Amino acid sequence: MTTINFADIKLSDEERQPCEVWTRVMGYFRPVSEFNKGKKSEFYTRVYFKESKAVCGSCGEMMNIAAE
């Protein structure tokens, strides 16, 4: 079995390939690269839900379920 150490892998800028990011908007998926200026700004300032923040182990009281 071969072990790969990802820290040893170095790529030059010529070897890199752009990654297209897609997201769901209004019920269908669209690439972020096609968003207008305002929608791109909104996308990059989104805050994602974290389940660990919503779960309260042994406190026995309601916890504020807010995304960070």
Backbone bond lengths (Angstrom), bond angles and torsions (degrees), N, CA, C in turn:
res aa  C-N    CA-C-N  psi(-1)  N-CA   C-N-CA  omega(-1)  CA-C   N-CA-C  phi
1 M - - - 1.454 - - 1.524 108.78 -
2 T 1.307 116.57 133.27 1.456 122.10 -178.33 1.517 109.98 -95.95
3 T 1.314 115.45 133.21 1.463 120.89 177.56 1.521 109.14 -101.39
4 I 1.328 116.14 132.30 1.466 121.64 179.68 1.518 108.47 -107.88
5 N 1.315 115.74 125.16 1.453 120.94 175.27 1.532 107.38 -97.72
6 F 1.324 117.21 105.23 1.460 121.31 -175.41 1.520 112.73 -66.82
7 A 1.318 118.38 -20.23 1.462 121.02 177.67 1.526 111.00 -68.76
8 D 1.333 116.88 -24.31 1.468 120.99 -179.48 1.522 113.35 -83.50
9 I 1.315 118.43 -10.63 1.465 121.55 -178.02 1.518 109.18 -83.88
10 K 1.314 116.04 121.43 1.466 122.11 179.12 1.522 108.64 -123.25
11 L 1.313 117.02 130.26 1.457 121.97 178.38 1.513 110.02 -116.54
12 S 1.310 116.41 138.03 1.460 119.54 173.05 1.526 107.92 -81.60
13 D 1.317 117.01 166.59 1.463 120.74 -179.77 1.530 111.82 -62.05
14 E 1.340 117.13 -30.04 1.462 120.70 179.24 1.525 111.50 -69.28
15 E 1.333 117.85 -27.39 1.459 121.69 -178.43 1.528 113.00 -85.35
16 R 1.306 117.18 -15.56 1.463 120.81 -176.62 1.520 111.03 -76.54
17 Q 1.322 115.27 150.91 1.453 121.85 179.12 1.522 108.00 -124.25
18 P 1.338 118.64 131.75 1.462 119.87 -179.72 1.523 111.58 -64.27
19 C 1.306 115.48 145.12 1.461 121.95 179.82 1.526 107.99 -107.11
20 E 1.316 116.38 126.93 1.460 120.50 179.96 1.527 109.15 -90.77
21 V 1.315 116.81 124.55 1.463 122.98 -179.01 1.522 109.10 -97.15
22 W 1.333 116.11 128.45 1.458 122.23 177.76 1.517 108.67 -113.75
23 T 1.318 116.94 150.12 1.453 121.50 176.28 1.524 108.96 -144.71
24 R 1.310 115.44 160.30 1.464 120.77 -178.54 1.523 109.13 -88.42
25 V 1.318 115.80 124.34 1.464 122.01 179.26 1.514 108.53 -134.14
26 M 1.322 116.28 125.10 1.462 121.95 176.44 1.535 111.95 53.92
27 G 1.332 117.00 38.81 1.443 120.79 173.65 1.516 116.42 89.43
28 Y 1.313 118.66 -1.22 1.460 119.90 177.78 1.523 109.10 -141.85
29 F 1.315 117.17 164.13 1.463 121.91 -177.18 1.519 111.08 -93.68
30 R 1.345 115.01 139.20 1.461 121.47 178.41 1.515 109.13 -140.42
31 P 1.324 117.73 148.44 1.466 119.57 175.46 1.535 110.38 -72.96
32 V 1.313 116.02 138.24 1.465 121.13 -179.20 1.524 110.42 -63.12
33 S 1.323 117.46 -28.22 1.467 120.66 -179.45 1.527 112.48 -62.22
34 E 1.335 118.02 -21.08 1.462 121.40 179.80 1.528 113.18 -93.42
35 F 1.331 117.76 -0.53 1.465 120.92 178.43 1.526 110.30 -70.32
36 N 1.342 115.69 152.73 1.457 119.15 173.32 1.535 108.58 -77.90
37 K 1.302 116.93 174.73 1.470 122.71 -174.15 1.537 112.36 -57.34
38 G 1.310 117.62 -44.02 1.467 121.25 -178.60 1.514 112.72 -68.82
39 K 1.319 117.49 -40.64 1.463 121.73 -179.97 1.526 111.01 -68.54
40 K 1.347 117.48 -36.78 1.473 120.63 175.57 1.517 110.44 -62.84
41 S 1.324 116.53 -42.69 1.463 120.79 178.90 1.519 110.60 -61.60
42 E 1.317 116.86 -43.61 1.462 121.48 178.11 1.525 110.95 -62.41
43 F 1.329 117.00 -42.48 1.461 121.52 -179.10 1.534 110.99 -61.34
44 Y 1.328 117.56 -45.34 1.464 120.78 -175.97 1.521 113.23 -75.29
45 T 1.345 118.86 -14.46 1.465 120.78 177.02 1.526 112.34 -100.33
46 R 1.332 117.98 6.62 1.466 121.03 179.23 1.520 111.33 -63.06
47 V 1.329 114.66 147.38 1.457 121.65 175.49 1.518 106.79 -114.29
48 Y 1.315 116.36 128.34 1.451 120.83 -175.16 1.520 111.69 -96.38
49 F 1.316 116.42 144.81 1.455 124.07 179.42 1.519 110.17 -65.78
50 K 1.346 116.23 136.21 1.459 121.84 176.25 1.515 108.48 -121.22
51 E 1.324 116.27 115.49 1.447 120.85 -176.93 1.524 111.91 -61.05
52 S 1.315 117.39 -34.98 1.464 120.62 -178.54 1.531 111.50 -61.11
53 K 1.314 117.99 -29.58 1.462 121.46 178.52 1.520 111.37 -76.62
54 A 1.344 117.64 -23.25 1.454 121.71 -176.39 1.528 112.39 -89.81
55 V 1.324 117.63 -18.45 1.448 121.94 -176.47 1.521 109.63 -94.06
56 C 1.330 115.37 127.59 1.456 120.92 179.03 1.517 107.23 -112.99
57 G 1.306 117.02 109.40 1.450 122.46 -174.46 1.515 115.76 -57.12
58 S 1.317 119.66 -75.93 1.461 121.90 -173.15 1.527 112.89 -121.76
59 C 1.332 117.89 15.88 1.467 118.47 -175.77 1.517 112.41 -76.27
60 G 1.352 119.18 -25.97 1.451 121.50 175.17 1.511 114.99 72.98
61 E 1.291 119.47 6.03 1.459 121.97 178.32 1.530 109.20 -123.35
62 M 1.308 115.65 163.84 1.454 119.92 -179.78 1.520 108.82 -68.03
63 M 1.286 114.74 137.73 1.462 120.12 -180.00 1.514 108.95 -107.61
64 N 1.301 117.17 145.60 1.455 121.49 177.59 1.525 108.35 -69.09
65 I 1.317 117.32 113.79 1.442 121.96 -177.32 1.538 107.64 -93.38
66 A 1.313 114.91 84.64 1.453 120.27 -179.88 1.521 108.11 -126.42
67 A 1.305 114.96 141.55 1.462 119.56 177.79 1.512 108.72 -75.18
68 E 1.304 114.71 148.58 1.466 120.03 176.18 1.482 110.02 -101.90
